[in-house]
Amino acid sequence: MPGQVWGLATHDPAGPVFVTGFSGSDLDTTALTAVDPAGTVMWQRTFEGRPRPPRVTPAGTVWLALHGPTGYTFTEVGPEGRVLRSVLPEHQAHEYLGAFALLPDGFCTIWLPADPYRQVPPGQVPRVARHTATGATTWSAHLPAAELSFPGVVEAGVDTGWELRPKKPWRPQTISVGYRDPLLVSADRVLVSIEDGSGIGVCTILDATTGGIVTVTPPAPYKHKAISGPGSFLVGQQGYGAFTTTHYDAEGHAHQTWPSHAMMLVDRHGTVSGPESENILPSRSRFRVLNADGSLRDGPPLSGYHTTHPALDADGTAVFWRDGRLLAVDADLQARTLYAQNDDRSVMSRILLLDQGRVVFTLHDELFLFHGTGLGPLDDGPWPCGDGNLHGNPVRA
């Protein structure tokens, strides 16, 4: 690929795969590349603006969010690489696009009050908006400007004589979207995640029709999230002593909590599983199944740390890259190595599972395509892979 990859998606298990990333060392230009299942580059185009993951429609078109002199635009590119149209979503000049998703009739967005690396202007707060297909605002909801704190966080500074003390609640100087899965849409619910510079944040569930707030979670170090069913979500916490996953129903109630945090997969039967994700080395993580009663079922132990978000096939086998190996864990929690090489690169994409057992993912600026893995088609559950589907669009009707 031309530079570090930011995302990949496809409209169909037969491909092609659309990849976004930097255009070489130019950090302000997006390279969009179409690759066929054999690994041949079909076409490549560049666009002004930093890259973001692509969102692909069932018709095979690709939507990109780009930033230019006039603000943010959503640009639709055809399957042959031709620009079809651009949409200007209504927003203020100072606002920063945190995340966006495609809806059947438009877009859903998170607008931050400033670039995540810049101080938040006084009185400004993040907001979620729903836009029509022409960019007009259907509704806009300000996110609660709650003071963020978490009991596991300690801090030190000149004001404490560099003595470690518990972090006090404070209004953040910077705001960013959640580190993982910041915007999910399921039926008539939207889940958004924002955080401050410490990694402590809150998740807000909103009504997708009106923008009304359903619930706001307590401040915590939220990480991986997933859609678990119509209007319901899984929300993981990891860091500062937290290591849990909680299921929130469509009414915003915490229904179940497990003592594990994983890159989650949810199959068509509602079973939740995945490789655990914890910031501790040497690794003590396993592949786990989160049982409906709140207990865990242990899978194989996992070495290393950096992991692609897995994909799940229809037979219940999960595939992912970790510690220099392409691993497959079957429904009986038996692991096998499909491929291995000495490779410790930390920048990696999610896994795409295509037809005929093809597996696709990236490490930094390289696209890997594997054939003959024996894997079946992608499971049709609510979250069988990162972003919830091959389209790279975390929306489920």
VENTA-V815518 format. One record per helix or strand. SS is the DSSP state (2 for helix, 1 for strand). FROM is the first residue (numbers start at 1). LEN is the number of residues. If there is no record, write none. Layout:
BEGIN
ss->{SS | SS}
from->{FROM | FROM}
len->{LEN | LEN}
END
This chain:
BEGIN
ss->{1 | 1 | 1 | 1 | 1 | 1 | 1 | 1 | 1 | 1 | 1 | 1 | 1 | 1 | 2 | 1 | 1 | 1 | 1 | 1 | 1 | 1 | 1 | 1 | 1 | 1 | 1 | 1 | 1 | 1 | 1 | 1 | 1 | 1 | 1 | 1 | 1 | 1 | 1 | 2 | 1 | 1 | 1 | 1 | 1 | 2 | 1}
from->{5 | 17 | 26 | 41 | 55 | 62 | 71 | 83 | 96 | 106 | 127 | 137 | 148 | 154 | 158 | 165 | 170 | 176 | 183 | 189 | 201 | 213 | 220 | 222 | 232 | 242 | 254 | 262 | 265 | 272 | 286 | 296 | 307 | 311 | 318 | 325 | 335 | 348 | 352 | 355 | 359 | 366 | 378 | 383 | 385 | 386 | 395}
len->{6 | 7 | 10 | 8 | 2 | 7 | 7 | 5 | 8 | 7 | 6 | 6 | 1 | 2 | 3 | 2 | 1 | 2 | 4 | 7 | 7 | 4 | 1 | 8 | 8 | 7 | 5 | 1 | 2 | 5 | 5 | 6 | 1 | 3 | 5 | 5 | 6 | 1 | 2 | 3 | 5 | 5 | 1 | 1 | 1 | 3 | 2}
END
